[in-house]
Amino acid sequence: MSAVRRLVVEADGGSRGNPGPAGYGAVVIDAATGETLAEAAEYIGVATNNVAEYRGLIAGLTAAKALFPDAGTTGPDLRVHVRMDSKLVVEQMSGRWKIKHPDMKPLAARAAAILPPSSVTYEWIPRAQNKHADRLANEAMDAGRDGRQWEAAASTAELDAPARTPLPDRGPPGDAAAGAAKARAALAAARGGTEAGTLFEVPTAEEPAPPSAEPAAPEPTVPEPTDVSAIAGAAAASASGSAPTPAPQVGWAAAPDLGAPATFVLLRHGETALTPEKRFSGSGGTGPELSATGRDQAARAAAHFAALGTVQEIVSSPLRRCRETAAAVADRLGLEVRIDEGLRETDFGAWEGLTFGEVRERYGDDLTAWLADPDTAPTGGGESFTEVAARVAAARDRLTARYAGRTVLLVTHVTPIKTLVRLALEAPAQAMFRMELSAASISTVAYYGDGNASVRLLNDTSHLR
């Protein structure tokens, strides 16, 4: 039997405002000795408590894995017991509560994919027992308030945390036999369970942790069971280019849990010199760069997404203004940018660079026909809205298949974004002219495994103020 290395991860996150300035903290502890093996903390900008708590969990599991990268192969088997004072995160990651919030699903998927689910167990603990991670999170938020990031060398979280003491052996209710605890410990050790002398009682995957003796505050909604490992499987499947097939809905039965959708966060590029003049600027024009205002908008968008911590992938139109906007976000998030030709703007033909008034003056009849019929292309061989819709729909299908269960930032243009929204709503082509879409605005559409879509946000510019 291979050796087993047992670790404890304590994690926490907080938000001063919920949402507000947020940070997380995580500590990795040797279960046998109580020694602190690693600490992690980070200020993450404006976020909710739950986002910060999930980010702390992700950081803790990542740090545990980094300590023993060969675990399960050439190294010892790794068993990690997570202790958090977030009832929500513990119950959701244990699979007892359903993950309903769209921002939580990708974070839960990231956490579940770090280590094999069978090697991780979860336990709720009172806040008083999670002071080390809590102090790390507060140090991170203090650092963010001062315009800096948390530094491990300056941390006093471990010094301020209470000393860890071994937990007493506990038998089942009514067990008064003096040697019962030792017998159970020996039996558990023989099965690969908790070893005698372990500082923390780390449950095995076969024996889930007992419920906490201290009741938690009631949740506002009745929890529903879910399978976090299925979310991790969906994330793994998306990485390999395939997605799980949902069970079909039968009769009037409730719809099955389809897992996390492919969520497209649609970011229009920042301003160019043509934007404030309201000139046609498609894929057949000069390909303008971002203006100073546009670069500032891209930076603000990047800060916004860094604070949320939910974007997992970035895909951009090939046009320069989108690539520059995407690069600003990617640099902040540490992600790569993929290019998809299907996300480019409409080719406006002879109308490129002209204002609406100039087009009406020069090509009045063509403009009237274009406004009335989506099959009509702009003067000079541009693309009709029907052609653009087919191109964008193909890109949508391609990207939803690739990124099932993930949150993807698509940096694109007015027509592709309006088209994605229109198609999700099953609205007619004329709806394109009834949507406002500002430079660097954010819209969001979620795509589920049963083919349904949900428009969650349109033309949000709050991050620019």
N, C-alpha and C positions, 0 to 999 in steps of 0.2 A: 504494500500500500504506500503510495507516495506521501511525502510530508505535507502537512497543511499549515499554511501561515494565516493566522487570524488577525484581522484588523477591525478597528472601530472607526467609523466616520461620524463625526458630529458636525452638523451644518446648520446655518441659520441665515436669514436675510431680513432686511428691514427697509421701510420707506417712511420718510418723514413727511407725511402728507397723504400718502396712499391714494392716488399716485403722488409722488414727490421725489426729492433726491434720495437715491436708494443705493444700497451696497449689500454685499454678502460676506460671510466668513465661513471657513471650513477648516477642520483639523483632523488629521489622520493619527490614530493612536494604536500602539501595540497592545492588543487585547490581553496579553499575558503579563506585561510589566506596567502598563499605564504610561509608558514613555511616549511623548509627542514625537512623531516621525516627520510630519510635514504640516505646514499651515498655508492657507490661501485666503486672500481677501481682495476685494476690488470694488471701487466705486463705479456704478453702472449708469449714472445719470438719472433721469426721471423714469420711474417704473413703479409698479405696485408691489405690495408686500409679497404676494404669491410669486410673481416673477422673480423677485430677489431670492426668495426661498428656494425655488427650483434652480436658480443659477448657483446658489451655494451648494446644493446637492450635486450638481454637475461638476463643480470645481472639486468637491471632496472625492467623488468617485474617480475623477481623472487623476487626481494626485495619488490616490491609492494604487491605481493601475500603473502609474509612472514609477512607483517605488519597486514594483516587481513585474517588469515588462515581460519576463519569460514565464510567468506563472501559468501553470497548466500545460506547458510544453516541456522545456528542459528544466524549469524551476519547480518550486513547490506549488501545490494547489492553493488558491487564494480564496478565503472566505471573508466577506465584508459585512459587518453589521452596522446599519445606519441608524443613528439616534437623532431625532429632531423634535422640536416642540411645535412643529406645524402639523396639526392633526390632518389638515387637508392633504398635504404632500404625502405623509405616511400612508394614509388610507388609500389614496389614489395609486401610489406606486406599489402598494401591497395587493392591488386588484380588487379591493373591497368597495371602493367608491368609483363611480363613473367620472371620467374627465370630460366635462361639458364645455368649459370655456375654450374658445379657439386659440387663444394665446398660450394656454397651458399644454395643449396636445403636442406641439413640436418640442417643447422643453421636456416633457415627460418622455418623448421618444428618444431625445438625445441622452437623457439619463439612463434609460433602459438599455441603450445600445452600447454603453461603455464597457460593461462586464456581463458575462452570461447571467441571465436572470436567476438561475439556480444557485449562483454563488453569492447572492445579495439578499439580506433580510432587513426588515424595517421595524423600528420600535418608536412609539411616541413616548416622549419624556416631558416632565414639567419644565418650564423655562428655567427654573432655578438650577436644574441639572445640566443646562446647556450654556452656561455662562462663558465658556471659552470661545465658542463660535459666535455667541452674541456680542462679545467684546470685540472680536475681529471685525464683525459687520459694522459696528459703531465706529471703530477706527477707520474703516474704509469710507464711511459717510462723512466723518470729520475731515478726512483728507480731501474728499471731493469738494466739501464746503470751502476749503482753503485753496482750491485750484490745483491740487496735486493728486497723485495716485498713492495708494497704500504701499509702504515699504516694510518688508519683513524685518529688516535690521532694527527698525524703530519701534516695533510692536512690543507692548507690555501685556498683551492679552493673556498669555500663559501665566505670567507672574501674578496677575490679578485674579485668575480663576481659582476656585477652591481646589484643594488637593484631592486627588482621586484615591478612594479607599476600596479595598476588595469588598464585593457584595457577599453577604452571608449565604451559605447554602440554604436553599429553601425546598422543602418537600411539598408534595401535594397536600391539600387540606386533610387534616386528620392523621397524617403520617407522623407517628411519634417514635418510630424505631430509630435508635441512636445512629446506626450505621447506614441508614437508608440513603442519605445524601451522598456518602462516599460510593455506595454501590451504584447509584444512578450515574455519578460522574464517571466511574470506571466503564460502565456500560456505554455511555455516550462517547467516551474516548475511543472505545473499541469500534464503534460504528462511525468514527470520524466526527463525533459531536463535540460538545464542550469538554475541554480537558480539565482535569483536576489542577487547581492552582491558577486557572485563568482569571484575570482580574475582572473582566466583564463577562457576563453570561451571554455568550454568542450562540443563538439558536442555529441549528442546521436547516438546510432547505427542506428536509423531510419533516422537521418538527418546527412549525411556525412559532414565532414569539408569542408568549401568552399576552392577553390583553392587559393594558396598564391598570393598576389598582386604583389610580386616581382618575376620576371622570373628567372628560374634556368638555369645553363649552359646546352646547348643541349647535349643529349646523343649520343654516336657514332652510335647507331643502333636504328631502329624504335621499340619502345616498343610494346609488345604484351600483351593482357590481360591474366591473369591466376587466379586461385582460390586458395589462400593461405590456406583457410579452408580445401580444399581438400587435401592439403599436410599434414595438421595436422590430418585429418581423416585417411590418409594412415599410418601415424606414429602410431596413436591409434590402427588401425587395425593390424599393425605388432606386437604391444605389446600383442594383444589378440590371435595372431597366425593365423590371416586371412588377406587376402589382397584384395583390391577392384578389381573387374573385369573390365578391360578397354573396352571401346566401340570399336567394330570392325571397321577396316578401310573399307570404301566403295569405290569401283572402283578406279578412279584416284584422289580421294580427298586426301587432306593433312592428314598425320597421326595424330591421336588424341594426345593430351598431356597426356602421361602416368604417369605423376608425377615423383617424384624422384625414381631412380632405387635403387635396393639393390646393394650397392657398396662394393666390397670385396677388402680391402687393404691387399695384401699378403706379409707377412714378413717372410723371411726365418730366421731360428734361428741363433744365433751367433755361432762363431767357437767353436769347441771342439778340443781335442788333435788330433783327427783323421782327422779333416778338412784340415789342410795344407799339410798333407801327402797324400791326395786324396784317402783315403781308403773307401771302401763300408761301410756305416754305416746306416743300416735300422732299422726296428722294431724288427728284430730277433737277434740283437747283444747285447752288454753289456749295452746299454743305457747310454752313456757318459754324463758327466756334461759339462757346459760351461767352457772354459779355461779363463784365465785372459783377453785375447784379446776378447773372446766372451762376457764376462761380460761388458767390455768397449763398445763393439758394441751395446749391448742391451741398455745400458745407453744412448748412442747417439741416438738410435732410439726413446727411450722414450722422450728425449728432443725435437726431431723433431716433434713427434706427439702432444706433449704438445703445441708447438708453432703453429701448424696448427689449433688445436682445433676442428677437424672435426670427430674424431673417437668417436662413440657412444657405441659400444659394442666390446668385445674381446672374441674370441674363439680360443682355442689352441688344437694342437695335444696332446695326453696323454704322449708323450715321454719327458723325463726329460729336455733335452736341449731346447725344445720348451716351456715347462712350466716355466723354469727359465727366458727365454727371455720375455714371456708374462707377468710374474710377475713384471719385471722391468718396463714395460710400464704401467701396471695396477696401480702400486703404484704411478706412476707419475700423472696418469690421474684420480685416484680415482674411478676406475671401477673394477668390478668383472670379473673373467675369467671363462668361460664355457669350458668344455672339450668335444671334439667330436672325437670319435674313427675313424671316416672316414678320418681324416686329418693326420693319422700316415703315416710314411714313408713305402716304399716297404719292404717286408721281402726278403732279399737277400740270404737266405738259407746259404749254405756252403761258400759263398763269403764274409760273414760279417767279417769286420776287415782286409780284404786283399786289396792290391792295384790292379789296372787294370792289371798291368804287371804280378803280382803273379797269378791272376785268369787265364790269358792267358797261363801261364806256366803250371798250374796244371789242368785246365779244358778248354783247348783250343777249343775243338769241341762244348762244351756246350755254351761257350761264343759266338762263331760264330753264332750258332743257335739263341741265345738270341738277338743278334744285328740285325738279319735278320727277326725275326718273333715275333710280340708282344704277340702272344699266348704262347710263350715258357717261362718257368719259370727258374730261376737260379738253379744251381745244389743243390740238397739236399732238395727239397720241398719248395722253396721260392715262391713268387708271380710273375705271369706274368704281363706285363704292361696292358694287357686286363683286368685282374682281378682288378688291381689297379684303372684303369679308371672307372670301374663299381662302385667301392666303393667310389671313389672321386665324381663321378657324383651324386650318391645318397646323399652324404653329401651336395653337392652344392644345390640340389633341396630342401633338408630339410632346409638348412640355408636361401636360398632365400625366401622361404615361411614364415619363422619365422621373418626375418628381412627386409621385403619389405619396401623400402623407407628409409632405414637406412644405415649408413656407418659402416662397421664391419671390425675390424682388425682380420685376420686369421693368426695365428702364426703356421707355418707348415714347410714342407721340400721341397727338390728339386723336387722329383717326383710329389707330389700333386700340387705344383705350376705350373710346366710345363704342367701337365695334364689339369688344369683349363684353362690355356692360350690356349693350343692346342684345347680343346673342344670349347672354345669361338670362335676361328678362323675357326673351322671345318677343321682343318689340319689333315693329316694322322699321325699315331703313330710315324713314322720315324722322324717327326719334333721335337720330344723330344731330339734327339741327335744334333740338330742344334740351341739349346738355351743355352746361358751361364747364370748361376745363382749364384751369389756370396753370401757368408755368410752375413747375416743381410741385404740383398738387399730387395728392395721394388718393387712390381709389383701391378698393379691395374686392376680389371675387374669389369665392371658395368653390371648388369642384369636387363632388363626392363620387364614390365608387359606383353608385347606381346611375350615374349620368346627370344627376340634378346639379344645379348651380345656385349659389346664394350671393347676391350683391350685398356687401356689408358696409361699404364706404364709398363715397363719391366726392371728388373735388375738395378734399380736406387740405386746408392751407394753414392750420393752426401752428404747425411747426415752424412757419416762416415769420411768426409774429414775436 
